[in-house]
Amino acid sequence: MVKDGYTQTDIGILPSEWDIKTYDEIFNFLTTATYSRAELTTNDNIQYLHYGDIHTKYNFVLDFDKEELPTIKNTQLKKYPLLKNGDILMADASEDYDGICKSIEVKNIRNKKAISGLHTFLLRDKNKLLEEGFKGYLSSNILIKKQFDKLATGMKVYGVSKGNLKIVQIPVPRKEEQKAIAIALSDTDTLINSLEKLISKKEAIKIATMQELLTGKKRLDRFNEEWKEKKLADIGKTFSGLSGKTKQDFGVGNSKYITFLNVINNIKININIFEAVNISNNERQHLALQGDLFFNTSSETPEEVGMCAILLEDIPHLYLNSFCFGFRLSDKEINGLFFSYLINSKFGRKIFASLGQGATRYNLSKNNFNNIYIKFPEFNEQRAIATILSGMDEEIEKLKSKLSKTRAIKEGMMQELLTGKTRLI
């Protein structure tokens, strides 16, 4: 049932006073260049947008006050049109459906010279029907995205032809409503960008702090004892992950196991992402216990061999995947959380990179692991350092959670505002 003030259209229910225009009615399709990345430079005057950067670097807006693109030589400019504020740059090819016709709007071009390049459409508003700042959100409108997905063709790479794009219908609010929508979404983007920058800053500070505290370059107040070198075989014992399991054993059963990714992606095991495994009563498998440390045995790069994560909680019936091994500390003078931070630091990565064996894939043997010597501060200093780094992690995780929630709010706002379900005017 269509409520008052709304009309059923070919693309969905819209406010009655909104227009529907096609891409062909609104935009001129201008010529784009076809230079590959290999033909680009970094110090010439003409900036150049490659379609891959639309997918990986930019969202909604390309702000030339903040971004520097690769360049081309003046001789490569030829007669290609220079970008203007309000132009839409759209990728005409994508490896997945999410990226089909992803587009961004040009902002603050000023006196800079730039052109659109390989696998892009350059769209310019013919009659100023759309407000600047509003156009960059068009391809995220679910009513438009459904049309893109329906028209997309391809097997491994998907795209919408220029002819098909021209018939895609766009819901067009009045200009004052467009402006209000653009301001609301832009304000949310500003918050998202500020959170992203703050997280990056906090992560950089954490890395620098790890480098200083975990190597003894910087000492905390009250601690001045010499660090003592210990052999890993003397401070704990290794144990294997699951063995003898088949595909049918996974995804079922009352037991849980720690995945490979849980080990290599975390300092502390994430207890919210365990997976199920069937363990019968007569099996002899190693349980994963609180305080255990886990290491991956194989990686495509030597720097990622032996990444470490510690289990800080007591979880019953928990096991370890078969591509990692565990390490149970016996030396009460070693703080497990400190140890996990140390192994994942630049210092720890350098040690383990030298132990990786292989050509195309690198492996870590338990024997080589056990023969490693590492210097440790006294226990209280270890605990103090781990507390500082853990506090930094908690702060970063809170910011990431806030960022995730803000992105979700923004996604909801876009679909409400761009389809007219929620009105600002």
C-alpha positions in Angstrom: 0.0 0.0 0.0 1.4 3.4 -1.0 1.0 6.0 1.7 0.0 9.6 1.1 2.6 11.8 -0.6 4.3 8.8 -2.2 4.0 7.3 -5.7 4.7 3.8 -7.0 7.2 4.0 -9.8 9.1 1.5 -12.0 12.0 1.5 -9.6 10.2 1.7 -6.3 8.0 3.9 -4.1 9.2 7.5 -4.1 8.0 10.9 -2.8 5.4 12.3 -5.2 7.3 15.5 -5.9 10.5 13.7 -6.9 11.4 13.3 -10.5 12.8 10.3 -12.3 15.6 10.9 -14.8 17.9 8.6 -16.7 21.7 8.9 -16.7 21.4 9.9 -20.3 19.0 12.7 -19.5 21.2 14.1 -16.7 24.7 13.5 -17.9 27.0 13.9 -20.8 29.3 11.0 -21.3 32.8 12.4 -22.0 35.9 10.8 -23.4 38.4 9.1 -21.1 42.0 8.0 -21.6 43.2 4.4 -21.6 46.7 4.6 -20.1 47.8 1.7 -18.0 49.6 2.0 -14.6 52.8 1.2 -16.3 52.5 4.4 -18.4 51.9 6.7 -15.4 54.5 8.9 -13.7 54.7 10.7 -10.4 56.1 14.2 -11.0 54.3 15.6 -14.1 51.6 18.1 -14.2 48.5 16.2 -15.4 46.9 14.0 -12.7 45.3 10.8 -13.8 42.6 8.7 -12.2 42.9 4.9 -12.8 39.7 2.9 -12.2 41.4 0.6 -9.6 41.8 3.6 -7.3 38.0 4.2 -7.4 37.6 0.7 -6.0 40.4 0.8 -3.4 41.2 4.4 -2.4 38.2 6.7 -2.6 34.6 6.7 -1.3 31.9 9.1 -2.6 34.3 12.0 -3.1 37.7 12.7 -4.8 38.9 15.8 -2.9 41.8 17.4 -4.7 42.6 19.4 -1.6 43.5 16.1 0.1 44.5 13.7 -2.6 47.4 13.5 -5.1 46.9 11.2 -8.1 49.5 9.6 -10.4 50.4 11.8 -13.3 51.0 11.6 -17.1 53.2 13.7 -19.3 51.8 16.8 -21.1 52.2 15.0 -24.4 49.8 12.3 -23.2 47.0 14.8 -22.5 45.9 15.1 -26.2 42.2 16.2 -26.4 41.0 14.4 -23.3 38.6 16.7 -21.2 40.0 18.0 -17.9 38.0 17.3 -14.8 35.7 19.8 -13.3 34.1 20.1 -9.9 30.9 18.0 -9.7 32.0 15.5 -12.4 31.2 11.9 -11.7 34.0 9.3 -12.2 32.6 5.8 -12.4 34.5 2.5 -12.7 33.1 0.5 -15.6 34.5 -2.8 -14.4 34.6 -4.7 -11.1 35.7 -8.1 -9.9 32.6 -8.3 -7.6 29.0 -7.1 -7.6 29.6 -4.7 -4.7 32.0 -2.6 -6.9 29.8 -2.5 -10.0 29.5 1.2 -11.2 31.2 2.5 -8.1 31.5 6.2 -8.5 33.0 9.3 -6.9 32.4 13.0 -7.3 35.2 15.5 -8.1 35.7 18.3 -5.4 38.1 21.2 -5.1 39.8 20.7 -8.4 40.7 24.4 -8.4 43.5 25.1 -10.9 44.8 21.6 -11.0 44.7 19.6 -14.2 43.4 16.0 -14.2 41.8 13.5 -16.5 39.8 10.3 -16.1 41.4 7.1 -17.3 41.3 3.4 -18.1 38.0 1.6 -17.5 36.1 4.7 -16.3 33.1 6.7 -17.3 33.3 10.5 -17.0 29.9 12.0 -16.5 29.1 15.7 -16.5 25.8 17.2 -15.4 24.2 18.7 -18.5 21.8 21.2 -17.0 22.8 21.4 -13.3 20.0 19.2 -12.2 22.0 17.8 -9.3 23.6 19.6 -6.5 27.4 19.3 -6.0 28.0 17.0 -3.1 24.9 15.0 -3.8 26.1 13.3 -7.0 28.8 11.2 -5.3 26.2 9.2 -3.4 24.1 8.2 -6.4 25.6 4.8 -7.0 25.0 3.9 -3.4 21.3 4.4 -3.7 19.7 0.9 -3.5 17.2 1.7 -6.2 20.0 2.6 -8.6 22.3 -0.2 -7.4 19.6 -2.8 -8.2 19.4 -1.6 -11.7 23.2 -1.8 -12.0 23.3 -5.4 -10.8 20.5 -6.4 -13.2 22.3 -4.9 -16.2 25.8 -6.1 -15.3 27.4 -8.6 -17.6 30.6 -10.7 -17.4 32.0 -13.9 -15.9 35.1 -13.0 -13.8 34.8 -9.2 -14.3 31.5 -7.4 -14.2 30.5 -4.2 -15.9 27.6 -2.2 -17.3 27.9 -0.9 -20.9 27.6 2.8 -21.7 24.3 2.0 -23.6 22.8 0.2 -20.6 24.0 2.8 -18.1 22.2 5.5 -20.1 18.8 4.0 -19.4 19.4 3.6 -15.6 16.8 5.6 -13.8 17.7 8.1 -11.0 15.4 9.4 -8.3 15.8 13.2 -8.3 14.7 15.2 -5.2 14.2 18.9 -5.3 17.5 20.8 -5.2 17.1 22.1 -1.7 16.5 18.5 -0.5 19.5 17.2 -2.5 21.6 19.8 -0.6 20.2 18.8 2.8 20.9 15.2 2.0 24.4 15.9 0.8 25.2 17.9 4.0 23.8 15.2 6.3 25.8 12.4 4.6 28.9 14.6 4.2 28.9 15.3 8.0 28.8 11.6 8.7 31.6 11.0 6.3 33.6 13.7 8.1 33.1 11.8 11.4 34.1 8.5 9.7 37.3 10.1 8.2 38.2 11.6 11.6 37.8 8.2 13.3 39.9 6.5 10.6 42.7 9.1 11.1 42.5 8.8 14.8 42.7 5.0 14.7 45.7 5.2 12.3 47.4 7.6 14.7 46.8 5.5 17.7 48.0 2.4 15.9 51.2 4.2 14.9 51.8 5.3 18.5 51.3 1.7 19.7 53.8 0.3 17.2 56.4 2.9 18.3 55.7 2.2 22.0 56.1 -1.6 21.3 59.4 -1.0 19.6 60.7 1.0 22.6 59.3 -1.0 25.5 59.7 -4.5 24.2 63.3 -4.1 23.3 64.4 -2.2 26.5 65.2 1.0 24.5 62.9 2.8 26.9 62.5 1.6 30.5 59.5 2.3 32.7 60.0 4.1 36.0 61.0 1.9 38.9 62.5 -0.8 36.7 66.3 -1.0 36.1 67.3 -4.7 36.4 69.2 -6.3 33.5 67.1 -8.3 31.1 67.8 -12.1 31.2 68.2 -14.2 28.1 66.2 -17.5 28.1 65.8 -20.4 25.7 62.2 -21.1 24.8 62.7 -24.8 25.4 63.5 -23.9 29.1 60.4 -21.8 29.7 57.6 -23.9 28.3 56.6 -26.9 26.2 55.1 -27.1 22.7 52.0 -29.2 21.8 50.3 -30.0 18.5 46.9 -28.9 17.2 44.1 -31.2 16.1 45.2 -34.4 14.3 43.4 -37.2 12.4 40.3 -35.1 11.7 38.3 -35.2 8.4 36.1 -32.7 6.8 33.0 -34.2 8.3 34.3 -33.5 11.8 34.2 -29.8 11.4 31.2 -27.5 11.8 29.5 -30.0 14.1 29.9 -31.3 17.6 30.0 -29.8 21.1 33.6 -28.9 21.2 35.2 -25.8 19.7 38.5 -25.0 18.1 40.7 -21.9 17.6 41.0 -21.1 13.9 44.2 -20.3 12.0 43.0 -16.7 11.3 42.2 -16.2 15.0 45.9 -16.9 15.8 47.5 -14.8 13.1 45.2 -11.8 13.4 45.2 -11.3 17.1 47.5 -10.6 20.1 44.8 -12.2 22.3 42.6 -15.0 21.0 39.1 -13.7 20.1 36.7 -15.9 22.1 33.7 -14.8 20.0 34.8 -16.6 16.8 35.5 -20.2 17.7 34.2 -22.9 15.3 32.7 -26.2 16.1 34.5 -29.6 15.9 33.4 -33.1 16.8 35.7 -34.8 19.3 34.8 -38.3 20.5 35.4 -39.5 24.0 38.2 -41.9 23.1 40.3 -39.3 21.1 43.7 -38.1 22.4 43.8 -34.4 21.5 45.5 -31.6 23.2 43.2 -29.2 25.0 43.8 -25.5 24.7 44.0 -24.0 28.2 44.0 -20.6 29.7 47.4 -19.0 29.4 48.5 -21.0 26.4 50.2 -19.3 23.5 49.6 -20.3 19.9 51.8 -20.0 16.8 51.2 -20.6 13.1 53.6 -23.0 11.5 53.3 -21.9 7.8 53.0 -18.7 5.8 53.5 -17.3 2.3 56.0 -14.8 3.7 58.8 -15.4 6.3 57.7 -12.3 8.2 54.3 -13.9 9.0 55.6 -17.3 10.3 55.1 -17.8 14.0 52.6 -15.1 14.7 51.5 -15.4 18.3 48.2 -15.1 20.2 47.5 -15.9 23.8 44.3 -17.4 25.3 43.4 -15.3 28.4 40.1 -17.0 29.2 39.2 -20.4 30.6 37.1 -22.0 27.8 36.0 -25.7 28.3 36.4 -28.2 25.5 38.6 -26.0 23.4 41.2 -27.2 20.8 43.6 -25.8 18.3 43.5 -26.0 14.5 46.0 -28.4 12.9 48.0 -25.6 11.1 49.3 -24.2 14.4 51.0 -25.4 17.5 50.6 -24.4 21.1 53.1 -23.4 23.8 52.4 -23.9 27.5 54.6 -21.8 29.8 56.2 -23.5 32.7 58.4 -20.6 33.9 56.3 -18.5 36.3 58.6 -15.6 35.7 57.2 -15.1 32.1 54.1 -13.1 31.5 52.2 -14.7 28.6 50.6 -11.4 27.4 54.0 -9.7 27.3 55.4 -12.7 25.4 52.6 -12.4 22.8 53.2 -8.7 22.3 57.0 -9.4 22.0 56.6 -12.1 19.4 54.3 -9.9 17.2 56.5 -6.8 17.5 59.1 -5.8 14.8 61.8 -7.4 17.1 59.9 -10.7 17.2 59.1 -10.7 13.5 62.8 -10.3 12.7 63.7 -13.3 14.8 61.0 -15.6 13.3 61.5 -14.4 9.7 65.1 -15.8 10.0 63.7 -19.2 11.0 61.1 -19.7 8.2 62.2 -22.5 5.8 61.0 -22.9 2.3 60.9 -21.2 -1.1 57.3 -20.4 -2.1 55.9 -21.1 1.4 57.7 -20.8 4.6 57.5 -23.2 7.6 58.5 -23.1 11.2 59.6 -26.2 12.9 59.1 -26.8 16.6 62.8 -27.7 17.0 63.9 -24.3 15.6 61.3 -22.6 17.8 62.5 -24.3 21.0 66.1 -23.3 20.3 65.3 -19.5 20.2 66.9 -17.3 22.8 65.0 -14.2 23.9 65.8 -11.6 26.6 63.1 -10.9 29.2 62.8 -8.2 31.8 61.8 -9.2 35.3 58.2 -10.3 35.7 56.7 -7.1 37.1 58.2 -5.1 34.3 56.8 -7.5 31.8 53.3 -7.2 33.4 53.6 -3.4 33.4 54.5 -3.3 29.7 51.7 -5.7 28.8 49.2 -3.6 30.7 50.2 -0.4 28.8 50.0 -2.1 25.5 46.7 -3.9 26.3 45.3 -0.5 27.3 46.3 0.9 24.0 44.6 -2.0 22.2 41.4 -1.6 24.2 41.3 2.1 23.2 41.9 1.2 19.6 39.2 -1.5 19.7 36.7 1.0 21.1 37.4 3.4 18.3 37.1 0.7 15.7 33.7 -0.3 17.3 32.6 3.3 17.1 33.8 3.5 13.5 31.9 0.3 12.6 28.7 1.6 14.2 29.0 5.0 12.5 29.5 3.3 9.1 26.4 1.2 9.7 24.4 4.3 10.7 25.7 6.0 7.5 24.6 3.1 5.4 21.1 3.2 6.9 21.0 7.0 6.4 21.9 6.7 2.8 19.1 4.3 2.0 16.6 6.3 4.0 17.5 9.7 2.5 18.3 8.7 -1.1 15.1 6.8 -1.5 12.9 9.3 0.2 11.8 7.0 3.1 13.1 9.7 5.5 12.7 13.4 4.5 14.9 16.3 5.7 12.7 18.9 4.1 
